[in-house]
Amino acid sequence: MGFFDLTGQVAIVTGSTKGIGKSIASRMAEAGAKVVVSSRKADVCDAVAAEINEKWAKNGGEAMAVPCHVYYKEQLRQLVDTTLQKWGKVSICVPNAAVNPYHGPSAGIPDEAWDKIMETNVRSTFWLSQMVLPNMVENKGGTITIIASIAGLKGNTTLGAYAVSKVAEHQIARNIAVEYGPHGIRANAIAPGLIKTDFAKALWTDPARLDKINNTLPLRRIGDPDEIAGMAVFLSTQAGGYVTGQVLNVCGGASVS
């Protein structure tokens, strides 16, 4: 794959048993990477890793399943340590796992929901990044690509807390880029628009609602998980070698219309 080759690279992708995370893990394996498939349920992780191995072993890709609930620091530590024990390094990290247990006006959000959003989305991303960075420094390079959201680009009447958490993820990427750029490490965030995933199923399974959304987008359609995966692969390869500290909107033009 030349400019987009990931042969010899080792990637951790959280929340990678469905949707965007699964597409990222699969496409990185297609490009030749060794990929850690991770989410809360071990059996699901095993199934996805087996699927990726069957599909992309011919390209040199390989997947390993490591279950992890990103809310818990000790499980994140185990995720990183298991990867290092198996493959000796972490050259790509994609914090993707996120939650949003509350939809509605900010005044109505319970403290428990606020805490869950911030701790799962923001704190876990910070923790995981800090855990992989020492190995990247030792190896004089690496990439961290945080899966954020265009919800973090403007005010929102129903996803306020989630949007705040995504803005924080944008800033984590910028901070890492500035602090670790001298070590050859790049960090960016991808801000997806509406993508056809279980996370947004309520929006795209309602034909009237979907039609209304499509008509607001310059491309007149919502996105596919593979279209986020393509950007994640780009940012992890030589092709994206001079891109760092950025929030890249992959949204069908939603951010400009």
N, C-alpha and C positions, 0 to 999 in steps of 0.2 A: 504493500500500500504506500510505500515511499514516504512522502511528507506526512502522511496520516498513520504511520506505523507505530504500534505500541508493543512490539515484540520485546520481551525482557522486562516490561514494566509490571508493577504489582499495584492493583487498585482495590481499595475498600470502598464499597458503595452501601450506605445504610438505606433501609427501607426499600430493598431491591428485589422483593418477591412479587411485585406487581407494578403496573403503571409506569411512571417515568423512571423510577429506580431500576426496575427490571430491564427496561429498554437500554438504559445506560450500561448496565452490567453486561448485557448480551452484546451490544455493539462494541464495547471495549474488548471483549473476548474475540469478537470477529476481527478486530484490528491486531490481535495477537497477544493481548495482555493476560496475565494471571489475575483473576477477579475473585474477591471475597463477597459472596452473596450473604446478606444479613437482614434479618427482621426478627420479630419476637418469637415466631413459631418454628421450632427445629424441623418439623416434618416438611413444612412449606419451603424452607430454605434448602433442604436436601433435594426436593423435587425440582426446584428452579436450577440449582447447580447441576443436577444431572441433565436437565434439558439443554443447558448451555454447553456442557461438555460434549453431548451428542451432536450438537449443531455445529460447534466451532472448533473442535479438536483438529480438524483438517487445516485450520488456519494457524494452529499453534496456540490457540486460546485454551485456557483452563480455568475452571471454577471450583471454589471450595466453599462449603456452607459453614457459617459461624453464627448461630442465633445470638441476638443481642437486643435488649430493650434499652434504647438510648437514654431513657430517663435516669438509669442507674449508672453511676460512675464506674463501679467495679466491673460491670458488664462491658462497658466501653474499653476499659483497660484490658480485659480478657480478649476482646475483639482484636485489639492492636497487637497484644503479646502473641496470640495464636498465629496471626499473620506473619509476624517477625520470625517465630519459631519455624513456620512452614517454609516461607519463601525468602527470609533474610532481610527484607526491606519493605517499605511502603513508599512508592513513588507517586501514587495518585490517590487522593482522598476526595470522596464526594459525599458530604453530609447532605442527605436527601430526606431522611425521615422527619415527619412533622405531623402535628395534630391541630385540629380546630374544633373544640367541643362546643363552641358557642356562636350562634348567628343572631344578630340583633343589635340594637342601639347600645352604645358604650355604657350608658347609665344602668343598664340591666344586667351587666355581666357579673356573675358570682365571683368572689375572690378565688374560689377553688379553680374555676375555669381560667381566670387570668394567670394564676400561678402555673397551671398545667401547660398553657401555651408558652409562657416565657421559659419555663424550665425544660420542656421537651424540645422546643424549636431553637431557642437562643443558647441556653446554658449547655445543652448537649453538643451543639455545633462548636462552641468555644472549647469545651473539654476535649472533644475528639481532635480538633485542630492542634491543640497544645500537646496532645499525646503523640501525634505523628510527626510534628515538626522537628524534634531532636534527631530522628533518623534521617529526615530529609537534609538537615544541616550537615550531618555526618557524611552523607552521600553527595553533597554539593549540588542539590537540585531536587525538584519535586513540584507537584501542582495540587492546589486545593481548589475545588470548584463547588461552591455552595449553591444548592437549589433553593432559590428564594421565590419571589413572586412579584408581578406588576401591581399586586395589591399594596405593595410598599411604596408606590410612586405617587399616590394621591390620596386624598381623604376618602373614607368609606363609611357608609351608614350602617352596614351590617357585619363587616369583617374588621372592625376597628382594632381589636387586640391582636388578631392574626397579622394585620398589616403592620402594626408596631413591631411585632417579632421579626417580620421580614426586613424592615428597615434596619433593625439591629444586625441581621445577618449580612446585609449589604456592607455595613460598617466593619464587621469582623473581617470580611474579605479585604477591604481597603487597608485596615490596620496591618494585617499579615503581609500584604504586598509591600508596604512601606518598611516594616520591621525586618522582613526576611528576604527582600529583593537582593541585597548584597550577597546572600548565600545561594543565589540562583533559583530561588523558590518563587513561584508565581501563584497568586490567589485571585480568583474572580468569583462573581455571583452570576447565575443565570436567573432571569426574572421571567418565568413562563406566563403567558396569558391563559385563557381558558383552553385546557387540554382534555382530550377524551380519556379520563381516568375515573376510577371509582370515587376518588376524592371529590370530583365535581359532577357526579352522576345525576344529581337532582336537577342540574342545569341542562345537560345535553340529552336527557331522556324525555323531556317534555317538548314535543314538536313545536308548539306555539312559542315557547320560551326560547328554544334554540333558534328558530327562524328570526325572532326579534334580535337576538344577539348577533347572529350571522350578518344581518343587515347593517350592523354598526361597524363591522370590521372591513378594512380595505380589501382583504383577501376573500371576504364573504364566506368564511368557514372557520370553525375552531380547529385547534391543532391536534397533532398525533404525538404520542409519547416519543416515537422515534425522531421527531423533529427537535426535541430537546436533547435526546441522546446524541444527535449529530453535532450539536454545539459543544456538548461535554467532551466528546472525542476530540474535536478541533482544539479546544482549550488545553487538552492534555498532551497534545503532540507537538512536534516541531513546527507544524503549520501555525500554531498559535503562540509561538515562542516569544513574541514581543508584546503580548497582551497580558497586562496585570493590573489589579486594582480597579477593575471595571465591573459595572452591572450591565449585562447584555440582555436586552429585552427580546424575547422570542415569543411574539404575541400576535402575529398576523397583522401588525399595524395598530393594535388597540391603543398603544401608548401615544400615538400621534393623531388619532382621529376623534 
